[in-house]
Amino acid sequence: MNAASKIAMVTGANNGIGFETTIGLAEAGFHVVMACRSPEKAEAAKAKVSERVASASLDIVLVDLSDLASVRACAGAFRAQYSKLDVLINNAGILLYSAQSNAAGVELQFATNHLGHFLLTALLIDLIPDEPASRIVSLSSIAHKAASIHFDDLSCGGDGGTAYGQSKLACLLFGDELDRRLRAAGRQMKSLSVHPGGSDSGLFDSMGDAERNAMKKQVEQFLHSNADAAKPSLHAALSADVAGGDFYGPTGPQEMSGSLGPASRNPICNDLAVASRLWRVSEQMTGVTFAFQGTDNGSRKRV
Ligand SMILES: NC(=O)c1ccc[n+]([C@@H]2O[C@H](COP(=O)([O-])OP(=O)(O)OC[C@H]3O[C@@H](n4cnc5c(N)ncnc54)[C@H](OP(=O)(O)O)[C@@H]3O)[C@@H](O)[C@H]2O)c1
């Protein structure tokens, strides 16, 4: 890495969409910090990125996003080595078919997909230069559309699929609310959200083989590659032609694949009280507040 390099962090960089996002950022000349939970998988992925992009400048930082202490250690390790972060891609995610909790008893998908990224962003945001090119990108999913935030039971009664949708709605609500708060504080960096459509990544590994094959048969014709699924993230991170608060995804059949464009949101995203409540709950659950002044939009609705 030379001193002038732009620095990106990609969570879940060792596989699937995060891996392809790392490739795209390395091709664009970024020094990419691969935030992964398995050192072995991270090293193997780093070697593979270097095979595909000879000029790649890469580093690894370890993080288990389901564990707040690990997220704090990751942010500390990053801060010990780097003095800025230009692009943060909150990509890592899990999809579960049965109820699971982290060690603190929090539903595992909410903890990993949302809370871990909420905390990581809060702990690193002061390193992000306040420039229009600086980006925080949140990965949502089409699954957010049928979801709501079950504030009174974040475990969603143990229903893994419902909890996945909830966690991906939380990612989008967070991305939107972060952008509103950045604007309210007069900041120039951008928070954007994306969904990748559908790709056959490691996300479905927790499914049994029979279930997975049956599901694949149903949706296979709509799926695209992990490289195509990474395009919304790369667009959000790299394009000069985006605005804070934008939400991108593929625009083909069922929004599973096809050319990139604006994505449609669950109408819940228009209820700013929900986003604001999620923000407060996330602060309480992570014990962190963001280091910039923003307004609490809780009583307003987006028009
Ligand atoms: N593929 C799709 O069709 C699809 C559709 C909608 C949204 N998405 C979203 O796209 C994002 C990327 O998923 P993917 O499809 O590329 O899945 P993937 O191939 O399973 O990759 C997920 C990545 O997240 C990492 N990860 C999982 N739990 C973690 C934890 N506790 N701490 C740190 N890292 C963790 C995984 O690490 P390990 O390798 O160690 O497990 C892996 O690197 C996710 O946010 C997912 O919700 C995907």
The ligand as an SDF file (V2000), in Angstrom:
LIG
                    3D

 48 52  0  0  0  0  0  0  0  0999 V2000
  -26.4660  -14.5750   -2.3750 N   0  0  0  0  0  0  0  0  0  0  0  0
  -27.6940  -14.0930   -2.3930 C   0  0  0  0  0  0  0  0  0  0  0  0
  -28.5640  -14.5630   -3.1370 O   0  0  0  0  0  0  0  0  0  0  0  0
  -28.0310  -12.9280   -1.5180 C   0  0  0  0  0  0  0  0  0  0  0  0
  -29.2990  -12.3710   -1.6480 C   0  0  0  0  0  0  0  0  0  0  0  0
  -29.6310  -11.2860   -0.8590 C   0  0  0  0  0  0  0  0  0  0  0  0
  -28.7010  -10.7390    0.0230 C   0  0  0  0  0  0  0  0  0  0  0  0
  -27.4770  -11.3200    0.1370 N   0  0  0  0  0  0  0  0  0  0  0  0
  -26.5410  -10.7130    1.0980 C   0  0  0  0  0  0  0  0  0  0  0  0
  -25.2450  -10.6180    0.5310 O   0  0  0  0  0  0  0  0  0  0  0  0
  -24.2680  -10.6200    1.5750 C   0  0  0  0  0  0  0  0  0  0  0  0
  -23.1370  -11.5530    1.2110 C   0  0  0  0  0  0  0  0  0  0  0  0
  -23.6310  -12.8920    1.2560 O   0  0  0  0  0  0  0  0  0  0  0  0
  -23.1880  -14.0030    0.2110 P   0  0  0  0  0  0  0  0  0  0  0  0
  -24.3860  -14.3420   -0.5910 O   0  0  0  0  0  0  0  0  0  0  0  0
  -21.9380  -13.6350   -0.4690 O   0  0  0  0  0  0  0  0  0  0  0  0
  -22.9680  -15.2230    1.2390 O   0  0  0  0  0  0  0  0  0  0  0  0
  -21.6550  -16.0660    1.6030 P   0  0  0  0  0  0  0  0  0  0  0  0
  -21.0300  -16.6050    0.3710 O   0  0  0  0  0  0  0  0  0  0  0  0
  -22.1100  -17.0340    2.6330 O   0  0  0  0  0  0  0  0  0  0  0  0
  -20.7000  -14.9830    2.2430 O   0  0  0  0  0  0  0  0  0  0  0  0
  -20.9960  -14.4460    3.5020 C   0  0  0  0  0  0  0  0  0  0  0  0
  -19.7330  -13.9360    4.1280 C   0  0  0  0  0  0  0  0  0  0  0  0
  -20.0680  -13.4280    5.4280 O   0  0  0  0  0  0  0  0  0  0  0  0
  -19.1760  -14.0250    6.3690 C   0  0  0  0  0  0  0  0  0  0  0  0
  -19.7540  -14.1230    7.6970 N   0  0  0  0  0  0  0  0  0  0  0  0
  -20.8390  -14.8080    8.0970 C   0  0  0  0  0  0  0  0  0  0  0  0
  -21.0060  -14.6950    9.4090 N   0  0  0  0  0  0  0  0  0  0  0  0
  -20.0090  -13.9210    9.8690 C   0  0  0  0  0  0  0  0  0  0  0  0
  -19.6250  -13.4640   11.1520 C   0  0  0  0  0  0  0  0  0  0  0  0
  -20.2870  -13.7950   12.2720 N   0  0  0  0  0  0  0  0  0  0  0  0
  -18.5310  -12.6700   11.2560 N   0  0  0  0  0  0  0  0  0  0  0  0
  -17.8170  -12.3390   10.1640 C   0  0  0  0  0  0  0  0  0  0  0  0
  -18.1240  -12.7650    8.9270 N   0  0  0  0  0  0  0  0  0  0  0  0
  -19.1990  -13.5450    8.7860 C   0  0  0  0  0  0  0  0  0  0  0  0
  -18.8960  -15.4040    5.7910 C   0  0  0  0  0  0  0  0  0  0  0  0
  -17.7630  -15.9570    6.4060 O   0  0  0  0  0  0  0  0  0  0  0  0
  -17.5340  -17.5830    6.4210 P   0  0  0  0  0  0  0  0  0  0  0  0
  -17.0660  -17.9270    5.0490 O   0  0  0  0  0  0  0  0  0  0  0  0
  -16.5270  -17.7600    7.4850 O   0  0  0  0  0  0  0  0  0  0  0  0
  -18.8750  -18.1950    6.7270 O   0  0  0  0  0  0  0  0  0  0  0  0
  -18.6910  -15.0340    4.3390 C   0  0  0  0  0  0  0  0  0  0  0  0
  -17.4180  -14.4960    4.1420 O   0  0  0  0  0  0  0  0  0  0  0  0
  -25.0160  -11.0060    2.8520 C   0  0  0  0  0  0  0  0  0  0  0  0
  -25.2260   -9.8440    3.6230 O   0  0  0  0  0  0  0  0  0  0  0  0
  -26.3340  -11.5540    2.3530 C   0  0  0  0  0  0  0  0  0  0  0  0
  -27.3850  -11.3730    3.2670 O   0  0  0  0  0  0  0  0  0  0  0  0
  -27.1290  -12.3950   -0.6150 C   0  0  0  0  0  0  0  0  0  0  0  0
  1  2  1  0
  2  3  2  0
  2  4  1  0
  4  5  1  0
  4 48  2  0
  5  6  2  0
  6  7  1  0
  7  8  2  0
  8  9  1  0
  8 48  1  0
  9 10  1  0
  9 46  1  0
 10 11  1  0
 11 12  1  0
 11 44  1  0
 12 13  1  0
 13 14  1  0
 14 15  2  0
 14 16  1  0
 14 17  1  0
 17 18  1  0
 18 19  2  0
 18 20  1  0
 18 21  1  0
 21 22  1  0
 22 23  1  0
 23 24  1  0
 23 42  1  0
 24 25  1  0
 25 26  1  0
 25 36  1  0
 26 27  1  0
 26 35  1  0
 27 28  2  0
 28 29  1  0
 29 30  1  0
 29 35  2  0
 30 31  1  0
 30 32  2  0
 32 33  1  0
 33 34  2  0
 34 35  1  0
 36 37  1  0
 36 42  1  0
 37 38  1  0
 38 39  2  0
 38 40  1  0
 38 41  1  0
 42 43  1  0
 44 45  1  0
 44 46  1  0
 46 47  1  0
M  CHG  2   8   1  16  -1
M  END
$$$$
